Amino acid sequence: MDDVRVVLYGRAGCHLCDDARVVVARECAQAGVAWREVDVDTDPALAQRYGELVPVVEVDGVQRGYWRIEAGRLRAALG
């Protein structure tokens, strides 16, 4: 069973993705929630789907933010 609730979609060399990674890692650690990161450039379908929206955060399969990931919004989605 996959216990990952949060997925961060991003790409290498993206400063917003770097910022989002810090927020996601911190908020998920505080909430005791598993998360993973997916590089959209490793899959043509994901690259087409997310394009320039990255970073994108999904919680329980629902998109909760893109570009600038807000800690409070992520925290609320995890609660």
mmCIF file of the N, C-alpha and C atoms, coordinates in Angstrom:
data_MODEL
# 
_entry.id   MODEL 
# 
loop_
_atom_site.group_PDB 
_atom_site.id 
_atom_site.type_symbol 
_atom_site.label_atom_id 
_atom_site.label_alt_id 
_atom_site.label_comp_id 
_atom_site.label_asym_id 
_atom_site.label_entity_id 
_atom_site.label_seq_id 
_atom_site.pdbx_PDB_ins_code 
_atom_site.Cartn_x 
_atom_site.Cartn_y 
_atom_site.Cartn_z 
_atom_site.occupancy 
_atom_site.B_iso_or_equiv 
_atom_site.pdbx_formal_charge 
_atom_site.auth_seq_id 
_atom_site.auth_comp_id 
_atom_site.auth_asym_id 
_atom_site.auth_atom_id 
_atom_site.pdbx_PDB_model_num 
ATOM 1   N N  . MET A 1 1  ? 0.842  -1.185 0.000   1.00 0.00 ? 1  MET A N  1 
ATOM 2   C CA . MET A 1 1  ? 0.000  0.000  0.000   1.00 0.00 ? 1  MET A CA 1 
ATOM 3   C C  . MET A 1 1  ? 0.883  1.244  0.000   1.00 0.00 ? 1  MET A C  1 
ATOM 4   N N  . ASP A 1 2  ? 0.564  2.190  -0.824  1.00 0.00 ? 2  ASP A N  1 
ATOM 5   C CA . ASP A 1 2  ? 1.324  3.426  -0.962  1.00 0.00 ? 2  ASP A CA 1 
ATOM 6   C C  . ASP A 1 2  ? 0.799  4.431  0.061   1.00 0.00 ? 2  ASP A C  1 
ATOM 7   N N  . ASP A 1 3  ? 1.659  4.803  1.021   1.00 0.00 ? 3  ASP A N  1 
ATOM 8   C CA . ASP A 1 3  ? 1.226  5.735  2.068   1.00 0.00 ? 3  ASP A CA 1 
ATOM 9   C C  . ASP A 1 3  ? 1.626  7.175  1.773   1.00 0.00 ? 3  ASP A C  1 
ATOM 10  N N  . VAL A 1 4  ? 2.090  7.441  0.556   1.00 0.00 ? 4  VAL A N  1 
ATOM 11  C CA . VAL A 1 4  ? 2.477  8.792  0.167   1.00 0.00 ? 4  VAL A CA 1 
ATOM 12  C C  . VAL A 1 4  ? 1.222  9.614  -0.099  1.00 0.00 ? 4  VAL A C  1 
ATOM 13  N N  . ARG A 1 5  ? 1.068  10.705 0.641   1.00 0.00 ? 5  ARG A N  1 
ATOM 14  C CA . ARG A 1 5  ? -0.103 11.570 0.474   1.00 0.00 ? 5  ARG A CA 1 
ATOM 15  C C  . ARG A 1 5  ? 0.208  12.791 -0.365  1.00 0.00 ? 5  ARG A C  1 
ATOM 16  N N  . VAL A 1 6  ? 1.473  13.200 -0.379  1.00 0.00 ? 6  VAL A N  1 
ATOM 17  C CA . VAL A 1 6  ? 1.856  14.440 -1.043  1.00 0.00 ? 6  VAL A CA 1 
ATOM 18  C C  . VAL A 1 6  ? 2.847  14.130 -2.165  1.00 0.00 ? 6  VAL A C  1 
ATOM 19  N N  . VAL A 1 7  ? 2.572  14.712 -3.329  1.00 0.00 ? 7  VAL A N  1 
ATOM 20  C CA . VAL A 1 7  ? 3.482  14.577 -4.464  1.00 0.00 ? 7  VAL A CA 1 
ATOM 21  C C  . VAL A 1 7  ? 3.855  15.979 -4.931  1.00 0.00 ? 7  VAL A C  1 
ATOM 22  N N  . LEU A 1 8  ? 5.148  16.202 -5.051  1.00 0.00 ? 8  LEU A N  1 
ATOM 23  C CA . LEU A 1 8  ? 5.677  17.452 -5.578  1.00 0.00 ? 8  LEU A CA 1 
ATOM 24  C C  . LEU A 1 8  ? 6.175  17.185 -6.992  1.00 0.00 ? 8  LEU A C  1 
ATOM 25  N N  . TYR A 1 9  ? 5.543  17.805 -7.971  1.00 0.00 ? 9  TYR A N  1 
ATOM 26  C CA . TYR A 1 9  ? 5.974  17.699 -9.360  1.00 0.00 ? 9  TYR A CA 1 
ATOM 27  C C  . TYR A 1 9  ? 6.862  18.899 -9.664  1.00 0.00 ? 9  TYR A C  1 
ATOM 28  N N  . GLY A 1 10 ? 8.049  18.632 -10.183 1.00 0.00 ? 10 GLY A N  1 
ATOM 29  C CA . GLY A 1 10 ? 8.986  19.707 -10.486 1.00 0.00 ? 10 GLY A CA 1 
ATOM 30  C C  . GLY A 1 10 ? 9.965  19.297 -11.560 1.00 0.00 ? 10 GLY A C  1 
ATOM 31  N N  . ARG A 1 11 ? 11.041 20.077 -11.654 1.00 0.00 ? 11 ARG A N  1 
ATOM 32  C CA . ARG A 1 11 ? 12.091 19.759 -12.624 1.00 0.00 ? 11 ARG A CA 1 
ATOM 33  C C  . ARG A 1 11 ? 13.406 20.304 -12.101 1.00 0.00 ? 11 ARG A C  1 
ATOM 34  N N  . ALA A 1 12 ? 14.476 19.744 -12.619 1.00 0.00 ? 12 ALA A N  1 
ATOM 35  C CA . ALA A 1 12 ? 15.818 20.177 -12.249 1.00 0.00 ? 12 ALA A CA 1 
ATOM 36  C C  . ALA A 1 12 ? 16.059 21.599 -12.749 1.00 0.00 ? 12 ALA A C  1 
ATOM 37  N N  . GLY A 1 13 ? 16.809 22.368 -11.976 1.00 0.00 ? 13 GLY A N  1 
ATOM 38  C CA . GLY A 1 13 ? 17.158 23.714 -12.383 1.00 0.00 ? 13 GLY A CA 1 
ATOM 39  C C  . GLY A 1 13 ? 16.057 24.732 -12.189 1.00 0.00 ? 13 GLY A C  1 
ATOM 40  N N  . CYS A 1 14 ? 15.030 24.400 -11.450 1.00 0.00 ? 14 CYS A N  1 
ATOM 41  C CA . CYS A 1 14 ? 13.878 25.273 -11.226 1.00 0.00 ? 14 CYS A CA 1 
ATOM 42  C C  . CYS A 1 14 ? 13.972 25.840 -9.808  1.00 0.00 ? 14 CYS A C  1 
ATOM 43  N N  . HIS A 1 15 ? 14.213 27.149 -9.695  1.00 0.00 ? 15 HIS A N  1 
ATOM 44  C CA . HIS A 1 15 ? 14.366 27.736 -8.363  1.00 0.00 ? 15 HIS A CA 1 
ATOM 45  C C  . HIS A 1 15 ? 13.064 27.695 -7.556  1.00 0.00 ? 15 HIS A C  1 
ATOM 46  N N  . LEU A 1 16 ? 11.931 27.794 -8.214  1.00 0.00 ? 16 LEU A N  1 
ATOM 47  C CA . LEU A 1 16 ? 10.663 27.679 -7.496  1.00 0.00 ? 16 LEU A CA 1 
ATOM 48  C C  . LEU A 1 16 ? 10.467 26.257 -6.970  1.00 0.00 ? 16 LEU A C  1 
ATOM 49  N N  . CYS A 1 17 ? 10.956 25.276 -7.723  1.00 0.00 ? 17 CYS A N  1 
ATOM 50  C CA . CYS A 1 17 ? 10.877 23.881 -7.273  1.00 0.00 ? 17 CYS A CA 1 
ATOM 51  C C  . CYS A 1 17 ? 11.756 23.676 -6.045  1.00 0.00 ? 17 CYS A C  1 
ATOM 52  N N  . ASP A 1 18 ? 12.930 24.313 -6.037  1.00 0.00 ? 18 ASP A N  1 
ATOM 53  C CA . ASP A 1 18 ? 13.816 24.238 -4.871  1.00 0.00 ? 18 ASP A CA 1 
ATOM 54  C C  . ASP A 1 18 ? 13.122 24.822 -3.650  1.00 0.00 ? 18 ASP A C  1 
ATOM 55  N N  . ASP A 1 19 ? 12.476 25.969 -3.817  1.00 0.00 ? 19 ASP A N  1 
ATOM 56  C CA . ASP A 1 19 ? 11.747 26.596 -2.709  1.00 0.00 ? 19 ASP A CA 1 
ATOM 57  C C  . ASP A 1 19 ? 10.604 25.704 -2.239  1.00 0.00 ? 19 ASP A C  1 
ATOM 58  N N  . ALA A 1 20 ? 9.871  25.136 -3.184  1.00 0.00 ? 20 ALA A N  1 
ATOM 59  C CA . ALA A 1 20 ? 8.731  24.273 -2.849  1.00 0.00 ? 20 ALA A CA 1 
ATOM 60  C C  . ALA A 1 20 ? 9.181  23.039 -2.088  1.00 0.00 ? 20 ALA A C  1 
ATOM 61  N N  . ARG A 1 21 ? 10.318 22.479 -2.485  1.00 0.00 ? 21 ARG A N  1 
ATOM 62  C CA . ARG A 1 21 ? 10.842 21.277 -1.828  1.00 0.00 ? 21 ARG A CA 1 
ATOM 63  C C  . ARG A 1 21 ? 11.066 21.537 -0.334  1.00 0.00 ? 21 ARG A C  1 
ATOM 64  N N  . VAL A 1 22 ? 11.592 22.703 -0.004  1.00 0.00 ? 22 VAL A N  1 
ATOM 65  C CA . VAL A 1 22 ? 11.829 23.061 1.396   1.00 0.00 ? 22 VAL A CA 1 
ATOM 66  C C  . VAL A 1 22 ? 10.506 23.128 2.162   1.00 0.00 ? 22 VAL A C  1 
ATOM 67  N N  . VAL A 1 23 ? 9.519  23.788 1.577   1.00 0.00 ? 23 VAL A N  1 
ATOM 68  C CA . VAL A 1 23 ? 8.208  23.929 2.216   1.00 0.00 ? 23 VAL A CA 1 
ATOM 69  C C  . VAL A 1 23 ? 7.545  22.567 2.389   1.00 0.00 ? 23 VAL A C  1 
ATOM 70  N N  . VAL A 1 24 ? 7.534  21.774 1.337   1.00 0.00 ? 24 VAL A N  1 
ATOM 71  C CA . VAL A 1 24 ? 6.879  20.459 1.392   1.00 0.00 ? 24 VAL A CA 1 
ATOM 72  C C  . VAL A 1 24 ? 7.569  19.555 2.410   1.00 0.00 ? 24 VAL A C  1 
ATOM 73  N N  . ALA A 1 25 ? 8.892  19.517 2.379   1.00 0.00 ? 25 ALA A N  1 
ATOM 74  C CA . ALA A 1 25 ? 9.631  18.663 3.320   1.00 0.00 ? 25 ALA A CA 1 
ATOM 75  C C  . ALA A 1 25 ? 9.337  19.064 4.764   1.00 0.00 ? 25 ALA A C  1 
ATOM 76  N N  . ARG A 1 26 ? 9.340  20.357 5.054   1.00 0.00 ? 26 ARG A N  1 
ATOM 77  C CA . ARG A 1 26 ? 9.109  20.843 6.409   1.00 0.00 ? 26 ARG A CA 1 
ATOM 78  C C  . ARG A 1 26 ? 7.678  20.545 6.873   1.00 0.00 ? 26 ARG A C  1 
ATOM 79  N N  . GLU A 1 27 ? 6.688  20.883 6.040   1.00 0.00 ? 27 GLU A N  1 
ATOM 80  C CA . GLU A 1 27 ? 5.291  20.699 6.441   1.00 0.00 ? 27 GLU A CA 1 
ATOM 81  C C  . GLU A 1 27 ? 4.930  19.224 6.560   1.00 0.00 ? 27 GLU A C  1 
ATOM 82  N N  . CYS A 1 28 ? 5.440  18.409 5.668   1.00 0.00 ? 28 CYS A N  1 
ATOM 83  C CA . CYS A 1 28 ? 5.152  16.975 5.743   1.00 0.00 ? 28 CYS A CA 1 
ATOM 84  C C  . CYS A 1 28 ? 5.822  16.342 6.957   1.00 0.00 ? 28 CYS A C  1 
ATOM 85  N N  . ALA A 1 29 ? 7.036  16.775 7.275   1.00 0.00 ? 29 ALA A N  1 
ATOM 86  C CA . ALA A 1 29 ? 7.726  16.258 8.456   1.00 0.00 ? 29 ALA A CA 1 
ATOM 87  C C  . ALA A 1 29 ? 6.950  16.624 9.722   1.00 0.00 ? 29 ALA A C  1 
ATOM 88  N N  . GLN A 1 30 ? 6.490  17.862 9.791   1.00 0.00 ? 30 GLN A N  1 
ATOM 89  C CA . GLN A 1 30 ? 5.740  18.297 10.971  1.00 0.00 ? 30 GLN A CA 1 
ATOM 90  C C  . GLN A 1 30 ? 4.418  17.557 11.111  1.00 0.00 ? 30 GLN A C  1 
ATOM 91  N N  . ALA A 1 31 ? 3.811  17.208 9.980   1.00 0.00 ? 31 ALA A N  1 
ATOM 92  C CA . ALA A 1 31 ? 2.518  16.503 10.003  1.00 0.00 ? 31 ALA A CA 1 
ATOM 93  C C  . ALA A 1 31 ? 2.682  14.985 10.050  1.00 0.00 ? 31 ALA A C  1 
ATOM 94  N N  . GLY A 1 32 ? 3.925  14.500 9.909   1.00 0.00 ? 32 GLY A N  1 
ATOM 95  C CA . GLY A 1 32 ? 4.156  13.059 9.894   1.00 0.00 ? 32 GLY A CA 1 
ATOM 96  C C  . GLY A 1 32 ? 3.591  12.391 8.660   1.00 0.00 ? 32 GLY A C  1 
ATOM 97  N N  . VAL A 1 33 ? 3.675  13.099 7.531   1.00 0.00 ? 33 VAL A N  1 
ATOM 98  C CA . VAL A 1 33 ? 3.086  12.635 6.271   1.00 0.00 ? 33 VAL A CA 1 
ATOM 99  C C  . VAL A 1 33 ? 4.194  12.323 5.267   1.00 0.00 ? 33 VAL A C  1 
ATOM 100 N N  . ALA A 1 34 ? 4.047  11.199 4.580   1.00 0.00 ? 34 ALA A N  1 
ATOM 101 C CA . ALA A 1 34 ? 5.023  10.822 3.553   1.00 0.00 ? 34 ALA A CA 1 
ATOM 102 C C  . ALA A 1 34 ? 4.792  11.630 2.283   1.00 0.00 ? 34 ALA A C  1 
ATOM 103 N N  . TRP A 1 35 ? 5.902  11.953 1.602   1.00 0.00 ? 35 TRP A N  1 
ATOM 104 C CA . TRP A 1 35 ? 5.809  12.686 0.340   1.00 0.00 ? 35 TRP A CA 1 
ATOM 105 C C  . TRP A 1 35 ? 6.883  12.169 -0.602  1.00 0.00 ? 35 TRP A C  1 
ATOM 106 N N  . ARG A 1 36 ? 6.693  12.483 -1.872  1.00 0.00 ? 36 ARG A N  1 
ATOM 107 C CA . ARG A 1 36 ? 7.703  12.134 -2.871  1.00 0.00 ? 36 ARG A CA 1 
ATOM 108 C C  . ARG A 1 36 ? 7.751  13.224 -3.923  1.00 0.00 ? 36 ARG A C  1 
ATOM 109 N N  . GLU A 1 37 ? 8.860  13.247 -4.632  1.00 0.00 ? 37 GLU A N  1 
ATOM 110 C CA . GLU A 1 37 ? 9.054  14.232 -5.687  1.00 0.00 ? 37 GLU A CA 1 
ATOM 111 C C  . GLU A 1 37 ? 9.143  13.516 -7.025  1.00 0.00 ? 37 GLU A C  1 
ATOM 112 N N  . VAL A 1 38 ? 8.522  14.103 -8.041  1.00 0.00 ? 38 VAL A N  1 
ATOM 113 C CA . VAL A 1 38 ? 8.544  13.542 -9.383  1.00 0.00 ? 38 VAL A CA 1 
ATOM 114 C C  . VAL A 1 38 ? 9.080  14.600 -10.337 1.00 0.00 ? 38 VAL A C  1 
ATOM 115 N N  . ASP A 1 39 ? 10.100 14.224 -11.106 1.00 0.00 ? 39 ASP A N  1 
ATOM 116 C CA . ASP A 1 39 ? 10.654 15.114 -12.126 1.00 0.00 ? 39 ASP A CA 1 
ATOM 117 C C  . ASP A 1 39 ? 9.799  14.972 -13.381 1.00 0.00 ? 39 ASP A C  1 
ATOM 118 N N  . VAL A 1 40 ? 9.069  16.012 -13.732 1.00 0.00 ? 40 VAL A N  1 
ATOM 119 C CA . VAL A 1 40 ? 8.144  15.940 -14.864 1.00 0.00 ? 40 VAL A CA 1 
ATOM 120 C C  . VAL A 1 40 ? 8.868  15.715 -16.182 1.00 0.00 ? 40 VAL A C  1 
ATOM 121 N N  . ASP A 1 41 ? 10.138 16.071 -16.248 1.00 0.00 ? 41 ASP A N  1 
ATOM 122 C CA . ASP A 1 41 ? 10.875 15.918 -17.495 1.00 0.00 ? 41 ASP A CA 1 
ATOM 123 C C  . ASP A 1 41 ? 11.283 14.481 -17.773 1.00 0.00 ? 41 ASP A C  1 
ATOM 124 N N  . THR A 1 42 ? 11.030 13.567 -16.836 1.00 0.00 ? 42 THR A N  1 
ATOM 125 C CA . THR A 1 42 ? 11.341 12.154 -17.071 1.00 0.00 ? 42 THR A CA 1 
ATOM 126 C C  . THR A 1 42 ? 10.187 11.429 -17.752 1.00 0.00 ? 42 THR A C  1 
ATOM 127 N N  . ASP A 1 43 ? 9.058  12.117 -17.921 1.00 0.00 ? 43 ASP A N  1 
ATOM 128 C CA . ASP A 1 43 ? 7.871  11.511 -18.517 1.00 0.00 ? 43 ASP A CA 1 
ATOM 129 C C  . ASP A 1 43 ? 7.213  12.537 -19.444 1.00 0.00 ? 43 ASP A C  1 
ATOM 130 N N  . PRO A 1 44 ? 7.188  12.265 -20.755 1.00 0.00 ? 44 PRO A N  1 
ATOM 131 C CA . PRO A 1 44 ? 6.616  13.228 -21.691 1.00 0.00 ? 44 PRO A CA 1 
ATOM 132 C C  . PRO A 1 44 ? 5.176  13.630 -21.368 1.00 0.00 ? 44 PRO A C  1 
ATOM 133 N N  . ALA A 1 45 ? 4.384  12.697 -20.864 1.00 0.00 ? 45 ALA A N  1 
ATOM 134 C CA . ALA A 1 45 ? 2.992  13.025 -20.530 1.00 0.00 ? 45 ALA A CA 1 
ATOM 135 C C  . ALA A 1 45 ? 2.930  14.019 -19.370 1.00 0.00 ? 45 ALA A C  1 
ATOM 136 N N  . LEU A 1 46 ? 3.780  13.819 -18.364 1.00 0.00 ? 46 LEU A N  1 
ATOM 137 C CA . LEU A 1 46 ? 3.814  14.758 -17.240 1.00 0.00 ? 46 LEU A CA 1 
ATOM 138 C C  . LEU A 1 46 ? 4.353  16.114 -17.671 1.00 0.00 ? 46 LEU A C  1 
ATOM 139 N N  . ALA A 1 47 ? 5.369  16.104 -18.517 1.00 0.00 ? 47 ALA A N  1 
ATOM 140 C CA . ALA A 1 47 ? 5.932  17.369 -19.012 1.00 0.00 ? 47 ALA A CA 1 
ATOM 141 C C  . ALA A 1 47 ? 4.876  18.156 -19.774 1.00 0.00 ? 47 ALA A C  1 
ATOM 142 N N  . GLN A 1 48 ? 4.075  17.471 -20.554 1.00 0.00 ? 48 GLN A N  1 
ATOM 143 C CA . GLN A 1 48 ? 3.009  18.143 -21.296 1.00 0.00 ? 48 GLN A CA 1 
ATOM 144 C C  . GLN A 1 48 ? 1.899  18.615 -20.350 1.00 0.00 ? 48 GLN A C  1 
ATOM 145 N N  . ARG A 1 49 ? 1.545  17.782 -19.386 1.00 0.00 ? 49 ARG A N  1 
ATOM 146 C CA . ARG A 1 49 ? 0.465  18.118 -18.452 1.00 0.00 ? 49 ARG A CA 1 
ATOM 147 C C  . ARG A 1 49 ? 0.807  19.339 -17.598 1.00 0.00 ? 49 ARG A C  1 
ATOM 148 N N  . TYR A 1 50 ? 2.023  19.366 -17.061 1.00 0.00 ? 50 TYR A N  1 
ATOM 149 C CA . TYR A 1 50 ? 2.387  20.429 -16.131 1.00 0.00 ? 50 TYR A CA 1 
ATOM 150 C C  . TYR A 1 50 ? 3.137  21.584 -16.780 1.00 0.00 ? 50 TYR A C  1 
ATOM 151 N N  . GLY A 1 51 ? 3.791  21.339 -17.901 1.00 0.00 ? 51 GLY A N  1 
ATOM 152 C CA . GLY A 1 51 ? 4.470  22.405 -18.639 1.00 0.00 ? 51 GLY A CA 1 
ATOM 153 C C  . GLY A 1 51 ? 5.212  23.365 -17.755 1.00 0.00 ? 51 GLY A C  1 
ATOM 154 N N  . GLU A 1 52 ? 4.815  24.634 -17.797 1.00 0.00 ? 52 GLU A N  1 
ATOM 155 C CA . GLU A 1 52 ? 5.482  25.680 -17.026 1.00 0.00 ? 52 GLU A CA 1 
ATOM 156 C C  . GLU A 1 52 ? 4.806  25.945 -15.681 1.00 0.00 ? 52 GLU A C  1 
ATOM 157 N N  . LEU A 1 53 ? 3.869  25.094 -15.266 1.00 0.00 ? 53 LEU A N  1 
ATOM 158 C CA . LEU A 1 53 ? 3.192  25.285 -13.981 1.00 0.00 ? 53 LEU A CA 1 
ATOM 159 C C  . LEU A 1 53 ? 4.052  24.879 -12.786 1.00 0.00 ? 53 LEU A C  1 
ATOM 160 N N  . VAL A 1 54 ? 5.092  24.095 -13.024 1.00 0.00 ? 54 VAL A N  1 
ATOM 161 C CA . VAL A 1 54 ? 5.870  23.554 -11.911 1.00 0.00 ? 54 VAL A CA 1 
ATOM 162 C C  . VAL A 1 54 ? 6.490  24.659 -11.078 1.00 0.00 ? 54 VAL A C  1 
ATOM 163 N N  . PRO A 1 55 ? 6.594  24.411 -9.796  1.00 0.00 ? 55 PRO A N  1 
ATOM 164 C CA . PRO A 1 55 ? 6.217  23.188 -9.099  1.00 0.00 ? 55 PRO A CA 1 
ATOM 165 C C  . PRO A 1 55 ? 4.709  23.089 -8.876  1.00 0.00 ? 55 PRO A C  1 
ATOM 166 N N  . VAL A 1 56 ? 4.234  21.869 -8.818  1.00 0.00 ? 56 VAL A N  1 
ATOM 167 C CA . VAL A 1 56 ? 2.833  21.578 -8.531  1.00 0.00 ? 56 VAL A CA 1 
ATOM 168 C C  . VAL A 1 56 ? 2.812  20.624 -7.342  1.00 0.00 ? 56 VAL A C  1 
ATOM 169 N N  . VAL A 1 57 ? 1.925  20.884 -6.395  1.00 0.00 ? 57 VAL A N  1 
ATOM 170 C CA . VAL A 1 57 ? 1.778  20.005 -5.239  1.00 0.00 ? 57 VAL A CA 1 
ATOM 171 C C  . VAL A 1 57 ? 0.379  19.408 -5.249  1.00 0.00 ? 57 VAL A C  1 
ATOM 172 N N  . GLU A 1 58 ? 0.343  18.090 -5.095  1.00 0.00 ? 58 GLU A N  1 
ATOM 173 C CA . GLU A 1 58 ? -0.919 17.373 -4.944  1.00 0.00 ? 58 GLU A CA 1 
ATOM 174 C C  . GLU A 1 58 ? -0.960 16.746 -3.561  1.00 0.00 ? 58 GLU A C  1 
ATOM 175 N N  . VAL A 1 59 ? -2.121 16.821 -2.936  1.00 0.00 ? 59 VAL A N  1 
ATOM 176 C CA . VAL A 1 59 ? -2.353 16.153 -1.657  1.00 0.00 ? 59 VAL A CA 1 
ATOM 177 C C  . VAL A 1 59 ? -3.528 15.210 -1.862  1.00 0.00 ? 59 VAL A C  1 
ATOM 178 N N  . ASP A 1 60 ? -3.296 13.945 -1.610  1.00 0.00 ? 60 ASP A N  1 
ATOM 179 C CA . ASP A 1 60 ? -4.331 12.918 -1.792  1.00 0.00 ? 60 ASP A CA 1 
ATOM 180 C C  . ASP A 1 60 ? -4.922 12.976 -3.195  1.00 0.00 ? 60 ASP A C  1 
ATOM 181 N N  . GLY A 1 61 ? -4.067 13.240 -4.198  1.00 0.00 ? 61 GLY A N  1 
ATOM 182 C CA . GLY A 1 61 ? -4.486 13.249 -5.590  1.00 0.00 ? 61 GLY A CA 1 
ATOM 183 C C  . GLY A 1 61 ? -5.159 14.522 -6.065  1.00 0.00 ? 61 GLY A C  1 
ATOM 184 N N  . VAL A 1 62 ? -5.246 15.532 -5.200  1.00 0.00 ? 62 VAL A N  1 
ATOM 185 C CA . VAL A 1 62 ? -5.892 16.793 -5.552  1.00 0.00 ? 62 VAL A CA 1 
ATOM 186 C C  . VAL A 1 62 ? -4.832 17.896 -5.621  1.00 0.00 ? 62 VAL A C  1 
ATOM 187 N N  . GLN A 1 63 ? -4.810 18.609 -6.727  1.00 0.00 ? 63 GLN A N  1 
ATOM 188 C CA . GLN A 1 63 ? -3.849 19.703 -6.865  1.00 0.00 ? 63 GLN A CA 1 
ATOM 189 C C  . GLN A 1 63 ? -4.154 20.791 -5.843  1.00 0.00 ? 63 GLN A C  1 
ATOM 190 N N  . ARG A 1 64 ? -3.137 21.158 -5.059  1.00 0.00 ? 64 ARG A N  1 
ATOM 191 C CA . ARG A 1 64 ? -3.317 22.133 -3.993  1.00 0.00 ? 64 ARG A CA 1 
ATOM 192 C C  . ARG A 1 64 ? -2.510 23.410 -4.197  1.00 0.00 ? 64 ARG A C  1 
ATOM 193 N N  . GLY A 1 65 ? -1.663 23.431 -5.211  1.00 0.00 ? 65 GLY A N  1 
ATOM 194 C CA . GLY A 1 65 ? -0.898 24.641 -5.450  1.00 0.00 ? 65 GLY A CA 1 
ATOM 195 C C  . GLY A 1 65 ? 0.084  24.453 -6.593  1.00 0.00 ? 65 GLY A C  1 
ATOM 196 N N  . TYR A 1 66 ? 0.512  25.590 -7.138  1.00 0.00 ? 66 TYR A N  1 
ATOM 197 C CA . TYR A 1 66 ? 1.540  25.573 -8.170  1.00 0.00 ? 66 TYR A CA 1 
ATOM 198 C C  . TYR A 1 66 ? 2.309  26.886 -8.109  1.00 0.00 ? 66 TYR A C  1 
ATOM 199 N N  . TRP A 1 67 ? 3.454  26.894 -8.769  1.00 0.00 ? 67 TRP A N  1 
ATOM 200 C CA . TRP A 1 67 ? 4.408  28.008 -8.786  1.00 0.00 ? 67 TRP A CA 1 
ATOM 201 C C  . TRP A 1 67 ? 4.952  28.298 -7.400  1.00 0.00 ? 67 TRP A C  1 
ATOM 202 N N  . ARG A 1 68 ? 4.267  29.054 -6.613  1.00 0.00 ? 68 ARG A N  1 
ATOM 203 C CA . ARG A 1 68 ? 4.733  29.364 -5.249  1.00 0.00 ? 68 ARG A CA 1 
ATOM 204 C C  . ARG A 1 68 ? 3.860  28.581 -4.260  1.00 0.00 ? 68 ARG A C  1 
ATOM 205 N N  . ILE A 1 69 ? 4.501  27.649 -3.579  1.00 0.00 ? 69 ILE A N  1 
ATOM 206 C CA . ILE A 1 69 ? 3.769  26.774 -2.665  1.00 0.00 ? 69 ILE A CA 1 
ATOM 207 C C  . ILE A 1 69 ? 3.721  27.427 -1.288  1.00 0.00 ? 69 ILE A C  1 
ATOM 208 N N  . GLU A 1 70 ? 2.500  27.652 -0.808  1.00 0.00 ? 70 GLU A N  1 
ATOM 209 C CA . GLU A 1 70 ? 2.293  28.319 0.472   1.00 0.00 ? 70 GLU A CA 1 
ATOM 210 C C  . GLU A 1 70 ? 2.194  27.298 1.598   1.00 0.00 ? 70 GLU A C  1 
ATOM 211 N N  . ALA A 1 71 ? 3.001  27.495 2.636   1.00 0.00 ? 71 ALA A N  1 
ATOM 212 C CA . ALA A 1 71 ? 3.035  26.570 3.770   1.00 0.00 ? 71 ALA A CA 1 
ATOM 213 C C  . ALA A 1 71 ? 1.658  26.444 4.424   1.00 0.00 ? 71 ALA A C  1 
ATOM 214 N N  . GLY A 1 72 ? 0.986  27.557 4.660   1.00 0.00 ? 72 GLY A N  1 
ATOM 215 C CA . GLY A 1 72 ? -0.310 27.518 5.330   1.00 0.00 ? 72 GLY A CA 1 
ATOM 216 C C  . GLY A 1 72 ? -1.352 26.745 4.548   1.00 0.00 ? 72 GLY A C  1 
ATOM 217 N N  . ARG A 1 73 ? -1.342 26.929 3.253   1.00 0.00 ? 73 ARG A N  1 
ATOM 218 C CA . ARG A 1 73 ? -2.311 26.217 2.406   1.00 0.00 ? 73 ARG A CA 1 
ATOM 219 C C  . ARG A 1 73 ? -2.030 24.713 2.405   1.00 0.00 ? 73 ARG A C  1 
ATOM 220 N N  . LEU A 1 74 ? -0.755 24.359 2.331   1.00 0.00 ? 74 LEU A N  1 
ATOM 221 C CA . LEU A 1 74 ? -0.388 22.942 2.380   1.00 0.00 ? 74 LEU A CA 1 
ATOM 222 C C  . LEU A 1 74 ? -0.754 22.352 3.743   1.00 0.00 ? 74 LEU A C  1 
ATOM 223 N N  . ARG A 1 75 ? -0.455 23.071 4.799   1.00 0.00 ? 75 ARG A N  1 
ATOM 224 C CA . ARG A 1 75 ? -0.782 22.622 6.155   1.00 0.00 ? 75 ARG A CA 1 
ATOM 225 C C  . ARG A 1 75 ? -2.279 22.362 6.292   1.00 0.00 ? 75 ARG A C  1 
ATOM 226 N N  . ALA A 1 76 ? -3.097 23.276 5.775   1.00 0.00 ? 76 ALA A N  1 
ATOM 227 C CA . ALA A 1 76 ? -4.553 23.117 5.841   1.00 0.00 ? 76 ALA A CA 1 
ATOM 228 C C  . ALA A 1 76 ? -4.999 21.869 5.069   1.00 0.00 ? 76 ALA A C  1 
ATOM 229 N N  . ALA A 1 77 ? -4.400 21.637 3.913   1.00 0.00 ? 77 ALA A N  1 
ATOM 230 C CA . ALA A 1 77 ? -4.759 20.469 3.102   1.00 0.00 ? 77 ALA A CA 1 
ATOM 231 C C  . ALA A 1 77 ? -4.379 19.172 3.797   1.00 0.00 ? 77 ALA A C  1 
ATOM 232 N N  . LEU A 1 78 ? -3.312 19.218 4.577   1.00 0.00 ? 78 LEU A N  1 
ATOM 233 C CA . LEU A 1 78 ? -2.877 18.025 5.297   1.00 0.00 ? 78 LEU A CA 1 
ATOM 234 C C  . LEU A 1 78 ? -3.717 17.770 6.542   1.00 0.00 ? 78 LEU A C  1 
ATOM 235 N N  . GLY A 1 79 ? -4.345 18.823 7.047   1.00 0.00 ? 79 GLY A N  1 
ATOM 236 C CA . GLY A 1 79 ? -5.124 18.704 8.289   1.00 0.00 ? 79 GLY A CA 1 
ATOM 237 C C  . GLY A 1 79 ? -6.418 18.066 8.053   1.00 0.00 ? 79 GLY A C  1 
# 
